[in-house]
Amino acid sequence: RRYEFTEVHDWTVDALIGLMYSTSVLSRVVLADRAGAFEADMRQRLAAVEPSGVFRERASFAYDLGYRRRAV
């Protein structure tokens, strides 16, 4: 059988910044002394897009569940 479902996740600006920091491309180590400027710029740009600071993501998932009958 196939099962499909949708989940809604609300991202805050802090959570999105944390997500960026968790990547190898934008980690605090890579950004080094530019991390503060990066964070301030990201906050400013995201606020311009969504003043509430909440970004809603709707993600769809599906999985197939099967089983094998045992031989009798």
CHARMM-style PDB file with segment names, atoms N, HN, CA, C and O in Angstrom:
ATOM      1  N   ARG     1       0.836  -1.179   0.000  1.00  0.00      PROA
ATOM      2  CA  ARG     1       0.000   0.000   0.000  1.00  0.00      PROA
ATOM      3  C   ARG     1       0.879   1.240   0.000  1.00  0.00      PROA
ATOM      4  O   ARG     1       1.992   1.241   0.527  1.00  0.00      PROA
ATOM      5  N   ARG     2       0.363   2.260  -0.588  1.00  0.00      PROA
ATOM      6  HN  ARG     2      -0.540   2.259  -1.016  1.00  0.00      PROA
ATOM      7  CA  ARG     2       1.056   3.547  -0.629  1.00  0.00      PROA
ATOM      8  C   ARG     2       0.357   4.507   0.329  1.00  0.00      PROA
ATOM      9  O   ARG     2      -0.870   4.607   0.348  1.00  0.00      PROA
ATOM     10  N   TYR     3       1.151   5.199   1.113  1.00  0.00      PROA
ATOM     11  HN  TYR     3       2.147   5.117   1.098  1.00  0.00      PROA
ATOM     12  CA  TYR     3       0.632   6.172   2.059  1.00  0.00      PROA
ATOM     13  C   TYR     3       1.242   7.534   1.731  1.00  0.00      PROA
ATOM     14  O   TYR     3       2.453   7.663   1.548  1.00  0.00      PROA
ATOM     15  N   GLU     4       0.389   8.528   1.664  1.00  0.00      PROA
ATOM     16  HN  GLU     4      -0.594   8.423   1.813  1.00  0.00      PROA
ATOM     17  CA  GLU     4       0.844   9.890   1.382  1.00  0.00      PROA
ATOM     18  C   GLU     4       0.314  10.822   2.465  1.00  0.00      PROA
ATOM     19  O   GLU     4      -0.801  10.659   2.959  1.00  0.00      PROA
ATOM     20  N   PHE     5       1.131  11.788   2.817  1.00  0.00      PROA
ATOM     21  HN  PHE     5       2.037  11.920   2.416  1.00  0.00      PROA
ATOM     22  CA  PHE     5       0.694  12.764   3.808  1.00  0.00      PROA
ATOM     23  C   PHE     5       1.469  14.063   3.623  1.00  0.00      PROA
ATOM     24  O   PHE     5       2.540  14.094   3.016  1.00  0.00      PROA
ATOM     25  N   THR     6       0.902  15.117   4.157  1.00  0.00      PROA
ATOM     26  HN  THR     6       0.032  15.091   4.650  1.00  0.00      PROA
ATOM     27  CA  THR     6       1.512  16.442   4.092  1.00  0.00      PROA
ATOM     28  C   THR     6       1.725  16.943   5.511  1.00  0.00      PROA
ATOM     29  O   THR     6       0.865  16.789   6.378  1.00  0.00      PROA
ATOM     30  N   GLU     7       2.858  17.531   5.727  1.00  0.00      PROA
ATOM     31  HN  GLU     7       3.557  17.657   5.022  1.00  0.00      PROA
ATOM     32  CA  GLU     7       3.173  18.127   7.023  1.00  0.00      PROA
ATOM     33  C   GLU     7       3.436  19.615   6.819  1.00  0.00      PROA
ATOM     34  O   GLU     7       3.998  20.019   5.801  1.00  0.00      PROA
ATOM     35  N   VAL     8       3.036  20.408   7.770  1.00  0.00      PROA
ATOM     36  HN  VAL     8       2.579  20.079   8.597  1.00  0.00      PROA
ATOM     37  CA  VAL     8       3.288  21.843   7.731  1.00  0.00      PROA
ATOM     38  C   VAL     8       4.318  22.162   8.804  1.00  0.00      PROA
ATOM     39  O   VAL     8       4.196  21.734   9.951  1.00  0.00      PROA
ATOM     40  N   HSD     9       5.321  22.914   8.414  1.00  0.00      PROA
ATOM     41  HN  HSD     9       5.420  23.263   7.481  1.00  0.00      PROA
ATOM     42  CA  HSD     9       6.356  23.317   9.363  1.00  0.00      PROA
ATOM     43  C   HSD     9       6.537  24.821   9.261  1.00  0.00      PROA
ATOM     44  O   HSD     9       6.727  25.359   8.170  1.00  0.00      PROA
ATOM     45  N   ASP    10       6.479  25.489  10.385  1.00  0.00      PROA
ATOM     46  HN  ASP    10       6.324  25.052  11.271  1.00  0.00      PROA
ATOM     47  CA  ASP    10       6.719  26.929  10.430  1.00  0.00      PROA
ATOM     48  C   ASP    10       8.173  27.177  10.825  1.00  0.00      PROA
ATOM     49  O   ASP    10       8.625  26.755  11.889  1.00  0.00      PROA
ATOM     50  N   TRP    11       8.888  27.867   9.951  1.00  0.00      PROA
ATOM     51  HN  TRP    11       8.520  28.211   9.087  1.00  0.00      PROA
ATOM     52  CA  TRP    11      10.281  28.222  10.204  1.00  0.00      PROA
ATOM     53  C   TRP    11      10.341  29.642  10.737  1.00  0.00      PROA
ATOM     54  O   TRP    11       9.699  30.539  10.191  1.00  0.00      PROA
ATOM     55  N   THR    12      11.096  29.849  11.788  1.00  0.00      PROA
ATOM     56  HN  THR    12      11.617  29.120  12.232  1.00  0.00      PROA
ATOM     57  CA  THR    12      11.368  31.198  12.269  1.00  0.00      PROA
ATOM     58  C   THR    12      12.677  31.661  11.641  1.00  0.00      PROA
ATOM     59  O   THR    12      13.431  30.858  11.091  1.00  0.00      PROA
ATOM     60  N   VAL    13      12.935  32.936  11.724  1.00  0.00      PROA
ATOM     61  HN  VAL    13      12.323  33.589  12.171  1.00  0.00      PROA
ATOM     62  CA  VAL    13      14.193  33.469  11.191  1.00  0.00      PROA
ATOM     63  C   VAL    13      15.372  32.816  11.913  1.00  0.00      PROA
ATOM     64  O   VAL    13      16.356  32.442  11.275  1.00  0.00      PROA
ATOM     65  N   ASP    14      15.281  32.676  13.229  1.00  0.00      PROA
ATOM     66  HN  ASP    14      14.481  32.980  13.748  1.00  0.00      PROA
ATOM     67  CA  ASP    14      16.361  32.037  13.986  1.00  0.00      PROA
ATOM     68  C   ASP    14      16.587  30.599  13.522  1.00  0.00      PROA
ATOM     69  O   ASP    14      17.729  30.159  13.398  1.00  0.00      PROA
ATOM     70  N   ALA    15      15.503  29.869  13.267  1.00  0.00      PROA
ATOM     71  HN  ALA    15      14.574  30.227  13.367  1.00  0.00      PROA
ATOM     72  CA  ALA    15      15.631  28.485  12.813  1.00  0.00      PROA
ATOM     73  C   ALA    15      16.273  28.422  11.428  1.00  0.00      PROA
ATOM     74  O   ALA    15      17.095  27.544  11.165  1.00  0.00      PROA
ATOM     75  N   LEU    16      15.906  29.342  10.550  1.00  0.00      PROA
ATOM     76  HN  LEU    16      15.239  30.056  10.764  1.00  0.00      PROA
ATOM     77  CA  LEU    16      16.508  29.365   9.209  1.00  0.00      PROA
ATOM     78  C   LEU    16      17.988  29.714   9.271  1.00  0.00      PROA
ATOM     79  O   LEU    16      18.796  29.147   8.534  1.00  0.00      PROA
ATOM     80  N   ILE    17      18.337  30.630  10.133  1.00  0.00      PROA
ATOM     81  HN  ILE    17      17.682  31.091  10.731  1.00  0.00      PROA
ATOM     82  CA  ILE    17      19.758  30.969  10.301  1.00  0.00      PROA
ATOM     83  C   ILE    17      20.509  29.757  10.851  1.00  0.00      PROA
ATOM     84  O   ILE    17      21.613  29.456  10.398  1.00  0.00      PROA
ATOM     85  N   GLY    18      19.927  29.075  11.806  1.00  0.00      PROA
ATOM     86  HN  GLY    18      19.030  29.321  12.174  1.00  0.00      PROA
ATOM     87  CA  GLY    18      20.532  27.860  12.342  1.00  0.00      PROA
ATOM     88  C   GLY    18      20.701  26.796  11.285  1.00  0.00      PROA
ATOM     89  O   GLY    18      21.713  26.095  11.254  1.00  0.00      PROA
ATOM     90  N   LEU    19      19.703  26.672  10.412  1.00  0.00      PROA
ATOM     91  HN  LEU    19      18.882  27.242  10.437  1.00  0.00      PROA
ATOM     92  CA  LEU    19      19.792  25.714   9.308  1.00  0.00      PROA
ATOM     93  C   LEU    19      20.965  26.064   8.394  1.00  0.00      PROA
ATOM     94  O   LEU    19      21.721  25.186   7.979  1.00  0.00      PROA
ATOM     95  N   MET    20      21.108  27.339   8.087  1.00  0.00      PROA
ATOM     96  HN  MET    20      20.494  28.052   8.423  1.00  0.00      PROA
ATOM     97  CA  MET    20      22.224  27.763   7.237  1.00  0.00      PROA
ATOM     98  C   MET    20      23.571  27.476   7.904  1.00  0.00      PROA
ATOM     99  O   MET    20      24.514  27.028   7.251  1.00  0.00      PROA
ATOM    100  N   TYR    21      23.650  27.738   9.205  1.00  0.00      PROA
ATOM    101  HN  TYR    21      22.885  28.102   9.735  1.00  0.00      PROA
ATOM    102  CA  TYR    21      24.888  27.476   9.935  1.00  0.00      PROA
ATOM    103  C   TYR    21      25.218  25.982   9.976  1.00  0.00      PROA
ATOM    104  O   TYR    21      26.381  25.607  10.126  1.00  0.00      PROA
ATOM    105  N   SER    22      24.205  25.137   9.844  1.00  0.00      PROA
ATOM    106  HN  SER    22      23.261  25.442   9.721  1.00  0.00      PROA
ATOM    107  CA  SER    22      24.437  23.692   9.916  1.00  0.00      PROA
ATOM    108  C   SER    22      24.984  23.118   8.609  1.00  0.00      PROA
ATOM    109  O   SER    22      25.365  21.949   8.560  1.00  0.00      PROA
ATOM    110  N   THR    23      25.026  23.922   7.564  1.00  0.00      PROA
ATOM    111  HN  THR    23      24.716  24.872   7.604  1.00  0.00      PROA
ATOM    112  CA  THR    23      25.553  23.446   6.285  1.00  0.00      PROA
ATOM    113  C   THR    23      27.062  23.646   6.238  1.00  0.00      PROA
ATOM    114  O   THR    23      27.620  24.442   6.994  1.00  0.00      PROA
ATOM    115  N   SER    24      27.707  22.920   5.349  1.00  0.00      PROA
ATOM    116  HN  SER    24      27.254  22.273   4.735  1.00  0.00      PROA
ATOM    117  CA  SER    24      29.155  23.071   5.219  1.00  0.00      PROA
ATOM    118  C   SER    24      29.511  24.352   4.478  1.00  0.00      PROA
ATOM    119  O   SER    24      30.611  24.877   4.652  1.00  0.00      PROA
ATOM    120  N   VAL    25      28.611  24.859   3.664  1.00  0.00      PROA
ATOM    121  HN  VAL    25      27.718  24.432   3.523  1.00  0.00      PROA
ATOM    122  CA  VAL    25      28.885  26.052   2.857  1.00  0.00      PROA
ATOM    123  C   VAL    25      28.786  27.329   3.684  1.00  0.00      PROA
ATOM    124  O   VAL    25      29.563  28.262   3.477  1.00  0.00      PROA
ATOM    125  N   LEU    26      27.835  27.381   4.622  1.00  0.00      PROA
ATOM    126  HN  LEU    26      27.204  26.623   4.791  1.00  0.00      PROA
ATOM    127  CA  LEU    26      27.611  28.601   5.411  1.00  0.00      PROA
ATOM    128  C   LEU    26      27.793  28.364   6.912  1.00  0.00      PROA
ATOM    129  O   LEU    26      27.139  29.018   7.725  1.00  0.00      PROA
ATOM    130  N   SER    27      28.655  27.455   7.273  1.00  0.00      PROA
ATOM    131  HN  SER    27      29.185  26.924   6.613  1.00  0.00      PROA
ATOM    132  CA  SER    27      28.887  27.213   8.698  1.00  0.00      PROA
ATOM    133  C   SER    27      29.592  28.417   9.317  1.00  0.00      PROA
ATOM    134  O   SER    27      30.183  29.237   8.614  1.00  0.00      PROA
ATOM    135  N   ARG    28      29.522  28.506  10.620  1.00  0.00      PROA
ATOM    136  HN  ARG    28      29.043  27.840  11.191  1.00  0.00      PROA
ATOM    137  CA  ARG    28      30.211  29.601  11.321  1.00  0.00      PROA
ATOM    138  C   ARG    28      31.717  29.547  11.065  1.00  0.00      PROA
ATOM    139  O   ARG    28      32.376  30.584  10.998  1.00  0.00      PROA
ATOM    140  N   VAL    29      32.256  28.344  10.924  1.00  0.00      PROA
ATOM    141  HN  VAL    29      31.721  27.501  10.978  1.00  0.00      PROA
ATOM    142  CA  VAL    29      33.692  28.197  10.656  1.00  0.00      PROA
ATOM    143  C   VAL    29      34.040  28.808   9.305  1.00  0.00      PROA
ATOM    144  O   VAL    29      35.036  29.521   9.183  1.00  0.00      PROA
ATOM    145  N   VAL    30      33.230  28.534   8.298  1.00  0.00      PROA
ATOM    146  HN  VAL    30      32.421  27.955   8.397  1.00  0.00      PROA
ATOM    147  CA  VAL    30      33.485  29.073   6.961  1.00  0.00      PROA
ATOM    148  C   VAL    30      33.292  30.583   6.944  1.00  0.00      PROA
ATOM    149  O   VAL    30      34.095  31.308   6.357  1.00  0.00      PROA
ATOM    150  N   LEU    31      32.226  31.058   7.586  1.00  0.00      PROA
ATOM    151  HN  LEU    31      31.573  30.469   8.063  1.00  0.00      PROA
ATOM    152  CA  LEU    31      31.947  32.490   7.586  1.00  0.00      PROA
ATOM    153  C   LEU    31      32.918  33.268   8.472  1.00  0.00      PROA
ATOM    154  O   LEU    31      33.173  34.450   8.241  1.00  0.00      PROA
ATOM    155  N   ALA    32      33.453  32.595   9.481  1.00  0.00      PROA
ATOM    156  HN  ALA    32      33.246  31.635   9.668  1.00  0.00      PROA
ATOM    157  CA  ALA    32      34.440  33.187  10.397  1.00  0.00      PROA
ATOM    158  C   ALA    32      33.956  34.539  10.921  1.00  0.00      PROA
ATOM    159  O   ALA    32      32.875  34.622  11.503  1.00  0.00      PROA
ATOM    160  N   ASP    33      34.736  35.589  10.725  1.00  0.00      PROA
ATOM    161  HN  ASP    33      35.615  35.522  10.252  1.00  0.00      PROA
ATOM    162  CA  ASP    33      34.393  36.904  11.281  1.00  0.00      PROA
ATOM    163  C   ASP    33      33.268  37.596  10.510  1.00  0.00      PROA
ATOM    164  O   ASP    33      32.836  38.684  10.893  1.00  0.00      PROA
ATOM    165  N   ARG    34      32.790  36.976   9.427  1.00  0.00      PROA
ATOM    166  HN  ARG    34      33.140  36.093   9.116  1.00  0.00      PROA
ATOM    167  CA  ARG    34      31.664  37.542   8.662  1.00  0.00      PROA
ATOM    168  C   ARG    34      30.321  36.986   9.105  1.00  0.00      PROA
ATOM    169  O   ARG    34      29.289  37.363   8.551  1.00  0.00      PROA
ATOM    170  N   ALA    35      30.312  36.084  10.106  1.00  0.00      PROA
ATOM    171  HN  ALA    35      31.151  35.778  10.556  1.00  0.00      PROA
ATOM    172  CA  ALA    35      29.072  35.442  10.551  1.00  0.00      PROA
ATOM    173  C   ALA    35      28.055  36.470  11.048  1.00  0.00      PROA
ATOM    174  O   ALA    35      26.868  36.363  10.738  1.00  0.00      PROA
ATOM    175  N   GLY    36      28.496  37.443  11.797  1.00  0.00      PROA
ATOM    176  HN  GLY    36      29.460  37.530  12.048  1.00  0.00      PROA
ATOM    177  CA  GLY    36      27.574  38.470  12.302  1.00  0.00      PROA
ATOM    178  C   GLY    36      26.941  39.271  11.189  1.00  0.00      PROA
ATOM    179  O   GLY    36      25.743  39.552  11.225  1.00  0.00      PROA
ATOM    180  N   ALA    37      27.735  39.643  10.195  1.00  0.00      PROA
ATOM    181  HN  ALA    37      28.708  39.415  10.165  1.00  0.00      PROA
ATOM    182  CA  ALA    37      27.210  40.396   9.051  1.00  0.00      PROA
ATOM    183  C   ALA    37      26.250  39.537   8.236  1.00  0.00      PROA
ATOM    184  O   ALA    37      25.223  40.020   7.761  1.00  0.00      PROA
ATOM    185  N   PHE    38      26.594  38.258   8.078  1.00  0.00      PROA
ATOM    186  HN  PHE    38      27.429  37.866   8.464  1.00  0.00      PROA
ATOM    187  CA  PHE    38      25.710  37.326   7.359  1.00  0.00      PROA
ATOM    188  C   PHE    38      24.358  37.234   8.056  1.00  0.00      PROA
ATOM    189  O   PHE    38      23.311  37.312   7.415  1.00  0.00      PROA
ATOM    190  N   GLU    39      24.394  37.069   9.368  1.00  0.00      PROA
ATOM    191  HN  GLU    39      25.245  37.005   9.889  1.00  0.00      PROA
ATOM    192  CA  GLU    39      23.164  36.935  10.138  1.00  0.00      PROA
ATOM    193  C   GLU    39      22.318  38.205  10.061  1.00  0.00      PROA
ATOM    194  O   GLU    39      21.102  38.127   9.889  1.00  0.00      PROA
ATOM    195  N   ALA    40      22.943  39.356  10.186  1.00  0.00      PROA
ATOM    196  HN  ALA    40      23.932  39.419  10.326  1.00  0.00      PROA
ATOM    197  CA  ALA    40      22.209  40.626  10.106  1.00  0.00      PROA
ATOM    198  C   ALA    40      21.595  40.813   8.720  1.00  0.00      PROA
ATOM    199  O   ALA    40      20.458  41.269   8.601  1.00  0.00      PROA
ATOM    200  N   ASP    41      22.336  40.467   7.685  1.00  0.00      PROA
ATOM    201  HN  ASP    41      23.260  40.097   7.782  1.00  0.00      PROA
ATOM    202  CA  ASP    41      21.841  40.597   6.314  1.00  0.00      PROA
ATOM    203  C   ASP    41      20.671  39.646   6.075  1.00  0.00      PROA
ATOM    204  O   ASP    41      19.674  40.020   5.457  1.00  0.00      PROA
ATOM    205  N   MET    42      20.799  38.430   6.562  1.00  0.00      PROA
ATOM    206  HN  MET    42      21.609  38.127   7.063  1.00  0.00      PROA
ATOM    207  CA  MET    42      19.720  37.456   6.387  1.00  0.00      PROA
ATOM    208  C   MET    42      18.461  37.908   7.114  1.00  0.00      PROA
ATOM    209  O   MET    42      17.361  37.801   6.571  1.00  0.00      PROA
ATOM    210  N   ARG    43      18.610  38.407   8.327  1.00  0.00      PROA
ATOM    211  HN  ARG    43      19.504  38.494   8.768  1.00  0.00      PROA
ATOM    212  CA  ARG    43      17.449  38.910   9.077  1.00  0.00      PROA
ATOM    213  C   ARG    43      16.762  40.052   8.322  1.00  0.00      PROA
ATOM    214  O   ARG    43      15.535  40.089   8.226  1.00  0.00      PROA
ATOM    215  N   GLN    44      17.552  40.975   7.793  1.00  0.00      PROA
ATOM    216  HN  GLN    44      18.549  40.946   7.871  1.00  0.00      PROA
ATOM    217  CA  GLN    44      16.995  42.120   7.066  1.00  0.00      PROA
ATOM    218  C   GLN    44      16.260  41.666   5.806  1.00  0.00      PROA
ATOM    219  O   GLN    44      15.152  42.129   5.535  1.00  0.00      PROA
ATOM    220  N   ARG    45      16.859  40.779   5.048  1.00  0.00      PROA
ATOM    221  HN  ARG    45      17.759  40.404   5.268  1.00  0.00      PROA
ATOM    222  CA  ARG    45      16.243  40.317   3.800  1.00  0.00      PROA
ATOM    223  C   ARG    45      14.982  39.494   4.049  1.00  0.00      PROA
ATOM    224  O   ARG    45      13.992  39.634   3.331  1.00  0.00      PROA
ATOM    225  N   LEU    46      15.021  38.636   5.066  1.00  0.00      PROA
ATOM    226  HN  LEU    46      15.825  38.522   5.650  1.00  0.00      PROA
ATOM    227  CA  LEU    46      13.836  37.838   5.373  1.00  0.00      PROA
ATOM    228  C   LEU    46      12.702  38.708   5.905  1.00  0.00      PROA
ATOM    229  O   LEU    46      11.537  38.451   5.601  1.00  0.00      PROA
ATOM    230  N   ALA    47      13.020  39.719   6.684  1.00  0.00      PROA
ATOM    231  HN  ALA    47      13.966  39.927   6.930  1.00  0.00      PROA
ATOM    232  CA  ALA    47      11.994  40.633   7.199  1.00  0.00      PROA
ATOM    233  C   ALA    47      11.321  41.390   6.058  1.00  0.00      PROA
ATOM    234  O   ALA    47      10.130  41.696   6.126  1.00  0.00      PROA
ATOM    235  N   ALA    48      12.085  41.690   5.010  1.00  0.00      PROA
ATOM    236  HN  ALA    48      13.052  41.441   4.955  1.00  0.00      PROA
ATOM    237  CA  ALA    48      11.508  42.385   3.853  1.00  0.00      PROA
ATOM    238  C   ALA    48      10.523  41.489   3.106  1.00  0.00      PROA
ATOM    239  O   ALA    48       9.561  41.974   2.510  1.00  0.00      PROA
ATOM    240  N   VAL    49      10.769  40.190   3.141  1.00  0.00      PROA
ATOM    241  HN  VAL    49      11.551  39.796   3.624  1.00  0.00      PROA
ATOM    242  CA  VAL    49       9.893  39.233   2.444  1.00  0.00      PROA
ATOM    243  C   VAL    49       8.682  38.880   3.290  1.00  0.00      PROA
ATOM    244  O   VAL    49       7.562  38.798   2.785  1.00  0.00      PROA
ATOM    245  N   GLU    50       8.915  38.669   4.586  1.00  0.00      PROA
ATOM    246  HN  GLU    50       9.825  38.735   4.996  1.00  0.00      PROA
ATOM    247  CA  GLU    50       7.836  38.253   5.484  1.00  0.00      PROA
ATOM    248  C   GLU    50       8.010  38.926   6.841  1.00  0.00      PROA
ATOM    249  O   GLU    50       8.723  38.415   7.705  1.00  0.00      PROA
ATOM    250  N   PRO    51       7.358  40.075   7.028  1.00  0.00      PROA
ATOM    251  CA  PRO    51       7.512  40.838   8.274  1.00  0.00      PROA
ATOM    252  C   PRO    51       7.147  40.069   9.543  1.00  0.00      PROA
ATOM    253  O   PRO    51       7.664  40.379  10.616  1.00  0.00      PROA
ATOM    254  N   SER    52       6.273  39.082   9.440  1.00  0.00      PROA
ATOM    255  HN  SER    52       5.853  38.831   8.568  1.00  0.00      PROA
ATOM    256  CA  SER    52       5.895  38.323  10.637  1.00  0.00      PROA
ATOM    257  C   SER    52       7.048  37.456  11.142  1.00  0.00      PROA
ATOM    258  O   SER    52       7.064  37.057  12.307  1.00  0.00      PROA
ATOM    259  N   GLY    53       8.005  37.167  10.274  1.00  0.00      PROA
ATOM    260  HN  GLY    53       7.992  37.491   9.328  1.00  0.00      PROA
ATOM    261  CA  GLY    53       9.144  36.341  10.669  1.00  0.00      PROA
ATOM    262  C   GLY    53       8.848  34.850  10.696  1.00  0.00      PROA
ATOM    263  O   GLY    53       9.653  34.065  11.198  1.00  0.00      PROA
ATOM    264  N   VAL    54       7.703  34.454  10.162  1.00  0.00      PROA
ATOM    265  HN  VAL    54       7.049  35.091   9.755  1.00  0.00      PROA
ATOM    266  CA  VAL    54       7.337  33.038  10.112  1.00  0.00      PROA
ATOM    267  C   VAL    54       7.182  32.624   8.650  1.00  0.00      PROA
ATOM    268  O   VAL    54       6.445  33.244   7.883  1.00  0.00      PROA
ATOM    269  N   PHE    55       7.888  31.570   8.291  1.00  0.00      PROA
ATOM    270  HN  PHE    55       8.486  31.066   8.914  1.00  0.00      PROA
ATOM    271  CA  PHE    55       7.865  31.060   6.923  1.00  0.00      PROA
ATOM    272  C   PHE    55       7.289  29.651   6.955  1.00  0.00      PROA
ATOM    273  O   PHE    55       7.868  28.739   7.545  1.00  0.00      PROA
ATOM    274  N   ARG    56       6.142  29.491   6.313  1.00  0.00      PROA
ATOM    275  HN  ARG    56       5.670  30.231   5.834  1.00  0.00      PROA
ATOM    276  CA  ARG    56       5.425  28.214   6.349  1.00  0.00      PROA
ATOM    277  C   ARG    56       5.868  27.339   5.184  1.00  0.00      PROA
ATOM    278  O   ARG    56       5.884  27.759   4.027  1.00  0.00      PROA
ATOM    279  N   GLU    57       6.222  26.117   5.531  1.00  0.00      PROA
ATOM    280  HN  GLU    57       6.209  25.776   6.471  1.00  0.00      PROA
ATOM    281  CA  GLU    57       6.615  25.129   4.524  1.00  0.00      PROA
ATOM    282  C   GLU    57       5.617  23.980   4.559  1.00  0.00      PROA
ATOM    283  O   GLU    57       5.312  23.439   5.622  1.00  0.00      PROA
ATOM    284  N   ARG    58       5.123  23.620   3.405  1.00  0.00      PROA
ATOM    285  HN  ARG    58       5.371  24.059   2.541  1.00  0.00      PROA
ATOM    286  CA  ARG    58       4.254  22.453   3.285  1.00  0.00      PROA
ATOM    287  C   ARG    58       5.044  21.392   2.528  1.00  0.00      PROA
ATOM    288  O   ARG    58       5.402  21.569   1.363  1.00  0.00      PROA
ATOM    289  N   ALA    59       5.300  20.308   3.206  1.00  0.00      PROA
ATOM    290  HN  ALA    59       5.009  20.164   4.151  1.00  0.00      PROA
ATOM    291  CA  ALA    59       6.090  19.239   2.600  1.00  0.00      PROA
ATOM    292  C   ALA    59       5.215  18.003   2.438  1.00  0.00      PROA
ATOM    293  O   ALA    59       4.503  17.603   3.359  1.00  0.00      PROA
ATOM    294  N   SER    60       5.280  17.412   1.262  1.00  0.00      PROA
ATOM    295  HN  SER    60       5.859  17.737   0.513  1.00  0.00      PROA
ATOM    296  CA  SER    60       4.525  16.193   0.977  1.00  0.00      PROA
ATOM    297  C   SER    60       5.466  15.000   1.048  1.00  0.00      PROA
ATOM    298  O   SER    60       6.597  15.050   0.565  1.00  0.00      PROA
ATOM    299  N   PHE    61       4.983  13.944   1.650  1.00  0.00      PROA
ATOM    300  HN  PHE    61       4.064  13.903   2.043  1.00  0.00      PROA
ATOM    301  CA  PHE    61       5.767  12.725   1.804  1.00  0.00      PROA
ATOM    302  C   PHE    61       4.928  11.541   1.350  1.00  0.00      PROA
ATOM    303  O   PHE    61       3.699  11.593   1.356  1.00  0.00      PROA
ATOM    304  N   ALA    62       5.600  10.493   0.964  1.00  0.00      PROA
ATOM    305  HN  ALA    62       6.599  10.451   0.960  1.00  0.00      PROA
ATOM    306  CA  ALA    62       4.910   9.256   0.607  1.00  0.00      PROA
ATOM    307  C   ALA    62       5.836   8.089   0.892  1.00  0.00      PROA
ATOM    308  O   ALA    62       7.060   8.203   0.826  1.00  0.00      PROA
ATOM    309  N   TYR    63       5.225   6.983   1.205  1.00  0.00      PROA
ATOM    310  HN  TYR    63       4.230   6.891   1.258  1.00  0.00      PROA
ATOM    311  CA  TYR    63       5.999   5.757   1.349  1.00  0.00      PROA
ATOM    312  C   TYR    63       5.148   4.574   0.913  1.00  0.00      PROA
ATOM    313  O   TYR    63       3.919   4.609   0.975  1.00  0.00      PROA
ATOM    314  N   ASP    64       5.813   3.561   0.485  1.00  0.00      PROA
ATOM    315  HN  ASP    64       6.811   3.533   0.435  1.00  0.00      PROA
ATOM    316  CA  ASP    64       5.161   2.321   0.092  1.00  0.00      PROA
ATOM    317  C   ASP    64       5.482   1.269   1.145  1.00  0.00      PROA
ATOM    318  O   ASP    64       6.640   1.043   1.496  1.00  0.00      PROA
ATOM    319  N   LEU    65       4.439   0.643   1.630  1.00  0.00      PROA
ATOM    320  HN  LEU    65       3.498   0.827   1.345  1.00  0.00      PROA
ATOM    321  CA  LEU    65       4.607  -0.373   2.651  1.00  0.00      PROA
ATOM    322  C   LEU    65       4.193  -1.703   2.054  1.00  0.00      PROA
ATOM    323  O   LEU    65       3.078  -1.864   1.558  1.00  0.00      PROA
ATOM    324  N   GLY    66       5.094  -2.629   2.112  1.00  0.00      PROA
ATOM    325  HN  GLY    66       5.999  -2.498   2.514  1.00  0.00      PROA
ATOM    326  CA  GLY    66       4.776  -3.954   1.568  1.00  0.00      PROA
ATOM    327  C   GLY    66       5.308  -5.020   2.504  1.00  0.00      PROA
ATOM    328  O   GLY    66       6.103  -4.748   3.403  1.00  0.00      PROA
ATOM    329  N   TYR    67       4.865  -6.199   2.277  1.00  0.00      PROA
ATOM    330  HN  TYR    67       4.219  -6.420   1.546  1.00  0.00      PROA
ATOM    331  CA  TYR    67       5.378  -7.312   3.054  1.00  0.00      PROA
ATOM    332  C   TYR    67       5.395  -8.545   2.156  1.00  0.00      PROA
ATOM    333  O   TYR    67       4.690  -8.631   1.151  1.00  0.00      PROA
ATOM    334  N   ARG    68       6.199  -9.453   2.551  1.00  0.00      PROA
ATOM    335  HN  ARG    68       6.771  -9.382   3.367  1.00  0.00      PROA
ATOM    336  CA  ARG    68       6.339 -10.691   1.787  1.00  0.00      PROA
ATOM    337  C   ARG    68       5.653 -11.815   2.570  1.00  0.00      PROA
ATOM    338  O   ARG    68       5.922 -12.016   3.755  1.00  0.00      PROA
ATOM    339  N   ARG    69       4.795 -12.516   1.914  1.00  0.00      PROA
ATOM    340  HN  ARG    69       4.576 -12.353   0.952  1.00  0.00      PROA
ATOM    341  CA  ARG    69       4.142 -13.626   2.579  1.00  0.00      PROA
ATOM    342  C   ARG    69       5.130 -14.781   2.735  1.00  0.00      PROA
ATOM    343  O   ARG    69       5.883 -15.131   1.825  1.00  0.00      PROA
ATOM    344  N   ARG    70       5.085 -15.334   3.906  1.00  0.00      PROA
ATOM    345  HN  ARG    70       4.474 -15.050   4.644  1.00  0.00      PROA
ATOM    346  CA  ARG    70       5.969 -16.473   4.148  1.00  0.00      PROA
ATOM    347  C   ARG    70       5.405 -17.711   3.471  1.00  0.00      PROA
ATOM    348  O   ARG    70       4.191 -17.913   3.431  1.00  0.00      PROA
ATOM    349  N   ALA    71       6.278 -18.517   2.952  1.00  0.00      PROA
ATOM    350  HN  ALA    71       7.264 -18.352   2.984  1.00  0.00      PROA
ATOM    351  CA  ALA    71       5.851 -19.772   2.329  1.00  0.00      PROA
ATOM    352  C   ALA    71       5.327 -20.716   3.415  1.00  0.00      PROA
ATOM    353  O   ALA    71       5.899 -20.816   4.500  1.00  0.00      PROA
ATOM    354  N   VAL    72       4.252 -21.388   3.107  1.00  0.00      PROA
ATOM    355  HN  VAL    72       3.787 -21.307   2.226  1.00  0.00      PROA
ATOM    356  CA  VAL    72       3.631 -22.299   4.085  1.00  0.00      PROA
ATOM    357  C   VAL    72       4.124 -23.693   3.868  1.00  0.00      PROA
ATOM    358  OT1 VAL    72       3.723 -24.609   4.585  1.00  0.00      PROA
TER     359      VAL     72
END
